[in-house]
Amino acid sequence: VVMEGQRQPAYTCWCFRLMGRLKILGILIGLTSCRVFYEVVEYLPDNSGNDLLFWKGVLRVDMKETILDRHVQNRDNRPKNVCTWEPNTTECFTMLSEQLLLKNASETSNTQQLVSKRWVFLGDSTMRYLYSHIETIQTNEAAIHWCKCQTIKAPTCNMYEAFGLTKKIGNWTPPTQYLEGPIDYGLAEPHCQDCFRCHSMLFHCERIPCNYTSTSYISVEFARDVEMQTELEQTNTTQESVARYLQNKECLKDPFICVVNTGIHDMLILDSDGDTFIENVAWYVTLIQPCCRHLIWIQLTAILDDEAYRQRNWVIELWNSKVQTLLQGDRFHNWTTVVDPYTVSMTWPHNDNVHLNQSYYEAFSALFSPFLLYGDLENPSTDKLFAQSV
């Protein structure tokens, strides 16, 4: 039990848990196969009475690979949660359909229901490019009228009012070097983003739940950064602030489908081996987990490897692989899907070192658009949905 504000070290080895009731054997294996994790957790109550346990950070000391590690990684008795995306293919669509559509009780009907009609896209400018094609198909006049909804464009500095949060009073806490962002404009100007064009687009409805599909985009440039810091909510990072915002939107009553990506900005501050990045991703994903009915992780796309920039494709490939391994683990597997567009992006035309051309984002948005349209049909057909995805 963790009391409010209490920080509690927990010394755990995952192999202990794997052994289940074979405690003695588990201890023997644990002592010889792993070293200690130091976990710090903090209990943060919210105003709605629904308390969330925020994982504040993890210092990974060391861990040796064992036969048990390889056994877990190669276990094939559970559904696959990773797909490779290419235009005009259905692998990712089929996988998402299995995760996002609830089967009808009637065996004679192919009508199904989405697990949630609220979507939130979280990421940097690459996600913003994708969302620019999503938002054009999402506008629903019925939702705007019936649920009294409006789209709010948040500024890239002092964005707290748009999020319904309170700006931290007093000195802004700068980032810890080699751990978290920001590193550019957001570092020079507290409470600002590095990306000055990444305006969050928040779809707010007075009526919750609203029985219509809605989408929002939230600018999150790193897996861990301190661009947003709040006072009353007592958050020190953007990721904690976003988690609080989603919670305030009654996510426990009406959860989101979360589409998430990060990594390009993280490469400017973190070691190329990706260990700190993976710890940050695990922390970030854990923060928003209570609000995400399902999380779709978008792998990083290839860059042009321009020598003027620090990002490199070999690092992208390594980090993508490590994220995939993380999300295939027991902790995240059941509620995540990993969509990997890296291979096709290697030969796709680019607008600059990082961003692909508009045709890519338009084609990629077709993976999501059928689900967004499907949610508001009176008699949705999975057959028609499948046809629209290719």
RODOFI-899602 format. One record per residue (C-alpha): x, y, z. Coordinates in Angstrom, 3 decimals, padded with zeros to 6 digits. Example, Ala and Ser with C-alpha at 12.3 -4.5 7.8 and 13.67 -1.06 7.14 Angstrom:
BEGIN
      east     north        up
   012.300  -004.500   007.800
   013.670  -001.060   007.140
***
This chain:
BEGIN
      east     north        up
   000.000   000.000   000.000
   001.380   003.409  -000.960
   000.151   006.393   001.001
  -000.301   009.822  -000.559
   003.016   011.446  -001.386
   004.954   008.405  -000.185
   007.948   007.189  -002.173
   008.507   003.509  -001.823
   011.421   001.450  -003.165
   010.411  -001.909  -004.526
   013.050  -004.523  -005.244
   011.661  -006.874  -007.835
   012.838  -009.257  -010.481
   010.337  -010.209  -013.135
   011.497  -013.820  -013.029
   010.128  -014.061  -009.473
   006.675  -013.254  -010.794
   007.034  -015.657  -013.679
   007.685  -018.589  -011.365
   004.301  -018.039  -009.699
   003.842  -020.321  -006.747
   007.182  -022.059  -007.144
   008.615  -019.584  -004.687
   011.741  -021.449  -003.653
   012.819  -022.231  -007.189
   011.921  -018.680  -008.215
   014.157  -017.234  -005.515
   017.072  -019.442  -006.506
   016.762  -018.440  -010.147
   016.150  -014.802  -009.269
   019.263  -014.506  -007.135
   021.462  -015.834  -009.916
   019.829  -014.242  -012.940
   018.936  -010.644  -012.140
   019.987  -007.626  -010.232
   017.820  -005.083  -008.535
   015.372  -002.599  -010.015
   014.639   000.516  -008.006
   011.103   001.688  -008.584
   009.701   004.968  -007.295
   005.967   005.418  -007.230
   003.803   008.225  -006.004
   000.126   008.085  -005.190
  -001.774   011.035  -006.654
  -005.478   011.381  -005.839
  -007.731   013.213  -008.253
  -010.788   015.333  -007.730
  -013.224   012.822  -009.228
  -012.591   010.184  -006.608
  -010.867   007.930  -009.132
  -007.304   007.624  -007.918
  -004.445   006.891  -010.284
  -001.089   005.421  -009.442
   001.533   007.351  -011.395
   004.841   005.594  -011.953
   007.278   008.455  -011.390
   010.460   006.795  -012.588
   012.601   003.711  -012.784
   016.332   003.365  -012.427
   017.274   000.163  -014.196
   020.499  -001.123  -012.681
   021.194  -004.285  -014.644
   019.622  -007.507  -015.801
   021.150  -010.645  -017.256
   019.441  -012.631  -019.978
   018.412  -016.110  -018.911
   016.675  -019.048  -020.489
   013.472  -017.680  -018.969
   013.993  -014.378  -020.808
   014.249  -016.152  -024.132
   011.266  -018.339  -023.305
   009.051  -015.317  -022.616
   010.249  -013.428  -025.680
   009.623  -016.389  -027.970
   006.297  -017.385  -026.492
   003.786  -017.750  -029.321
   000.654  -018.821  -027.483
  -000.896  -015.353  -027.437
  -002.197  -013.078  -030.201
   000.347  -011.103  -032.179
   000.290  -007.359  -031.473
   002.754  -006.117  -034.127
   002.044  -005.471  -037.795
   003.943  -004.025  -040.758
   002.057  -001.309  -042.617
   002.143  -000.792  -046.365
  -000.447   000.905  -048.599
  -003.126  -001.365  -050.049
  -002.490  -004.148  -047.548
  -004.774  -005.314  -044.754
  -002.446  -006.814  -042.147
  -002.623  -003.834  -039.779
  -006.294  -003.184  -040.446
  -007.185  -006.783  -039.597
  -005.157  -006.656  -036.401
  -006.734  -003.366  -035.297
  -010.203  -004.702  -036.106
  -009.632  -007.590  -033.720
  -008.587  -005.163  -030.996
  -011.003  -002.273  -031.531
  -014.268  -003.951  -032.515
  -016.518  -005.738  -030.061
  -018.266  -008.737  -031.538
  -022.051  -008.708  -031.670
  -023.829  -011.226  -029.485
  -025.771  -012.434  -032.529
  -023.869  -014.969  -034.598
  -025.902  -014.060  -037.670
  -024.931  -010.385  -037.637
  -021.664  -008.854  -038.785
  -022.463  -005.586  -037.010
  -019.896  -004.715  -034.373
  -019.229  -001.854  -032.007
  -016.038   000.111  -031.439
  -014.522  -000.254  -027.976
  -014.413   003.548  -027.846
  -015.403   006.491  -030.045
  -012.931   008.908  -028.487
  -009.542   009.035  -030.175
  -006.470   010.989  -029.106
  -003.292   011.270  -031.171
  -000.158   012.101  -029.167
   003.188   012.947  -030.731
   005.452   015.459  -032.407
   005.220   017.107  -035.835
   005.165   013.750  -037.641
   001.979   012.853  -035.734
   000.640   016.339  -036.424
   001.108   015.747  -040.168
  -000.849   012.507  -039.863
  -003.565   014.168  -037.798
  -004.005   016.913  -040.402
  -005.527   014.215  -042.633
  -007.487   012.640  -039.777
  -009.249   015.816  -038.657
  -010.599   016.524  -042.146
  -012.732   013.366  -042.045
  -013.705   013.565  -038.390
  -015.763   016.755  -038.223
  -019.217   015.651  -037.153
  -021.906   018.342  -037.108
  -024.236   016.100  -035.104
  -021.633   015.749  -032.353
  -020.983   019.476  -032.306
  -024.701   020.191  -031.937
  -025.907   017.327  -029.759
  -022.926   017.111  -027.406
  -022.063   020.824  -027.530
  -018.538   020.208  -028.787
  -015.879   022.597  -029.988
  -012.292   022.332  -031.179
  -009.761   024.323  -029.161
  -006.393   025.195  -030.692
  -003.895   025.405  -027.859
  -000.956   027.838  -028.074
   002.550   026.406  -028.013
   003.436   028.547  -024.996
   001.420   028.781  -021.774
  -001.089   026.261  -023.085
  -002.592   025.481  -019.686
  -005.946   027.233  -020.068
  -006.783   025.168  -023.165
  -006.067   021.997  -021.176
  -007.963   023.164  -018.097
  -004.781   022.978  -016.034
  -002.997   025.520  -013.835
   000.434   026.895  -014.673
   003.133   026.287  -012.111
   003.737   029.312  -009.864
   007.322   030.232  -009.210
   010.434   028.973  -010.895
   010.136   026.510  -013.750
   012.204   023.371  -013.115
   014.653   022.825  -015.998
   015.147   019.380  -017.529
   017.630   016.857  -016.245
   020.420   016.574  -018.799
   020.547   013.360  -020.852
   017.158   012.307  -019.479
   014.405   014.644  -020.646
   013.511   017.550  -022.944
   013.120   020.250  -024.002
   016.419   021.236  -025.591
   015.664   024.135  -027.915
   013.041   026.899  -027.728
   011.266   025.224  -024.824
   014.502   025.309  -022.849
   015.141   028.986  -023.529
   011.497   029.956  -022.925
   009.919   028.103  -019.966
   006.409   026.720  -020.480
   006.916   026.615  -024.272
   007.328   023.759  -026.723
   010.361   023.148  -028.900
   008.028   022.649  -031.867
   006.408   026.029  -032.504
   004.036   024.638  -035.162
   002.752   021.698  -033.096
  -000.448   023.235  -031.761
  -002.572   020.773  -029.802
  -006.099   020.471  -031.235
  -008.484   019.542  -028.432
  -012.025   018.407  -029.158
  -014.042   019.267  -026.039
  -017.636   018.183  -025.452
  -019.899   019.243  -022.608
  -021.753   015.956  -022.813
  -019.677   012.926  -021.814
  -019.980   010.276  -023.043
  -020.946   011.638  -026.435
  -022.229   008.893  -028.708
  -020.281   010.249  -031.685
  -016.734   009.776  -032.851
  -014.299   012.493  -031.777
  -010.562   013.014  -032.228
  -007.950   015.244  -030.627
  -004.261   015.849  -031.176
  -001.937   016.564  -028.236
   001.600   017.727  -028.874
   004.026   015.475  -026.977
   007.531   015.820  -028.419
   009.480   013.512  -026.108
   008.897   010.356  -024.100
   009.797   012.535  -021.115
   010.017   016.344  -020.948
   009.269   019.261  -018.627
   007.662   021.703  -021.059
   004.386   021.593  -019.089
   004.496   021.996  -015.301
   001.362   022.603  -013.251
   000.547   024.070  -009.862
  -002.708   022.634  -008.475
  -002.293   019.332  -010.283
   001.337   019.139  -009.049
   002.778   017.686  -012.237
   006.397   018.231  -013.194
   006.382   016.886  -016.751
   004.333   017.157  -019.920
   003.508   013.454  -019.759
   002.075   013.707  -016.239
   000.159   016.845  -017.260
  -001.335   015.069  -020.281
  -002.301   012.095  -018.129
  -004.057   014.466  -015.728
  -005.818   016.207  -018.606
  -007.119   012.888  -019.971
  -008.250   011.921  -016.496
  -010.120   015.219  -016.152
  -011.937   014.362  -019.392
  -013.588   011.478  -017.506
  -011.465   008.855  -019.214
  -012.391   006.197  -016.685
  -016.028   006.660  -017.685
  -015.371   007.061  -021.411
  -011.810   005.925  -022.274
  -009.790   006.861  -025.335
  -008.166   004.972  -028.151
  -004.654   006.410  -027.912
  -002.372   006.674  -030.949
   001.167   007.429  -029.756
   004.600   008.074  -031.229
   007.848   009.592  -029.993
   011.581   009.246  -030.548
   012.817   011.727  -033.160
   013.323   014.527  -030.606
   014.563   012.087  -027.969
   017.536   011.192  -030.181
   018.854   014.717  -029.689
   019.358   014.209  -025.947
   019.659   010.477  -025.214
   022.367   007.867  -025.776
   021.994   005.926  -029.002
   021.762   002.570  -027.196
   018.150   003.449  -026.369
   018.118   002.170  -022.777
   017.034   005.500  -021.279
   014.542   005.984  -024.108
   012.880   002.647  -023.369
   012.671   003.463  -019.660
   011.039   006.780  -020.555
   008.603   005.103  -022.959
   007.601   002.543  -020.324
   007.050   005.339  -017.801
   005.063   007.457  -020.289
   002.842   004.631  -021.502
   002.185   003.551  -017.925
   001.037   007.075  -017.046
  -001.649   007.181  -019.739
  -002.650   003.517  -019.499
  -005.653   004.130  -017.184
  -007.154   006.440  -019.822
  -006.434   004.351  -022.926
  -008.894   001.590  -023.797
  -006.330   000.572  -026.386
  -002.967   002.082  -027.354
  -001.658   002.059  -030.916
   002.065   002.722  -031.029
   003.373   004.080  -034.356
   006.995   003.137  -034.971
   009.469   005.763  -036.174
   009.799   006.259  -039.920
   013.080   006.395  -041.816
   014.942   009.670  -042.265
   017.295   010.876  -045.005
   020.353   010.500  -042.739
   021.372   014.077  -043.410
   024.766   014.633  -041.765
   023.587   018.037  -040.524
   021.295   016.301  -037.998
   021.970   013.880  -035.149
   019.260   011.345  -035.941
   020.388   008.172  -037.713
   018.444   005.343  -039.301
   020.474   002.660  -037.539
   019.412   004.208  -034.226
   015.789   004.347  -035.395
   015.911   000.650  -036.266
   017.411  -000.192  -032.872
   014.894   001.904  -030.931
   011.959   000.531  -032.932
   013.104  -002.978  -032.114
   013.394  -002.188  -028.403
   009.953  -000.565  -028.281
   008.474  -003.593  -029.997
   010.064  -005.902  -027.429
   008.783  -003.702  -024.592
   005.192  -003.627  -025.831
   005.193  -007.358  -026.532
   005.956  -007.992  -022.877
   003.368  -009.144  -020.368
   002.896  -005.660  -018.943
   001.663  -004.049  -022.177
   000.789  -006.788  -024.659
  -002.930  -007.143  -024.001
  -003.831  -003.498  -024.577
  -001.384  -002.314  -027.260
  -000.822  -002.698  -030.991
   002.460  -001.766  -032.685
   002.107  -000.462  -036.249
   005.421  -000.424  -038.116
   005.682   001.725  -041.289
   009.500   001.897  -041.241
   010.216  -000.376  -044.208
   007.899   001.413  -046.623
   009.129   004.805  -045.411
   012.700   003.970  -046.445
   011.842   004.434  -050.122
   009.047   006.980  -049.751
   009.797   010.570  -050.899
   010.616   013.012  -048.086
   009.898   016.704  -047.697
   012.914   017.116  -045.414
   015.228   014.989  -043.323
   012.451   013.756  -041.014
   009.070   014.344  -042.651
   007.748   012.341  -045.566
   005.653   013.982  -048.266
   001.931   014.556  -047.884
   000.988   011.485  -049.925
   002.485   009.281  -047.212
   000.447   010.792  -044.392
  -002.666   010.702  -046.549
  -002.119   007.020  -047.315
  -001.318   006.203  -043.691
  -004.417   008.000  -042.431
  -006.499   005.516  -044.465
  -005.633   002.913  -041.844
  -007.597   004.877  -039.238
  -010.298   006.642  -041.242
  -012.566   003.572  -041.634
  -012.758   003.168  -037.855
  -013.542   006.858  -037.413
  -016.307   006.693  -040.012
  -017.513   003.306  -038.780
  -018.231   004.559  -035.285
  -021.093   006.809  -036.379
  -022.856   004.498  -038.845
  -026.334   003.351  -037.845
  -025.813  -000.149  -039.221
  -022.063  -000.591  -039.601
  -020.816  -003.494  -041.670
  -017.392  -004.949  -041.096
  -017.302  -006.018  -044.736
  -017.655  -002.391  -045.888
  -015.137  -001.291  -043.310
  -012.616  -003.796  -044.616
  -013.119  -002.565  -048.176
  -012.481   001.063  -047.139
  -009.146   000.261  -045.488
  -007.272  -000.598  -048.692
***
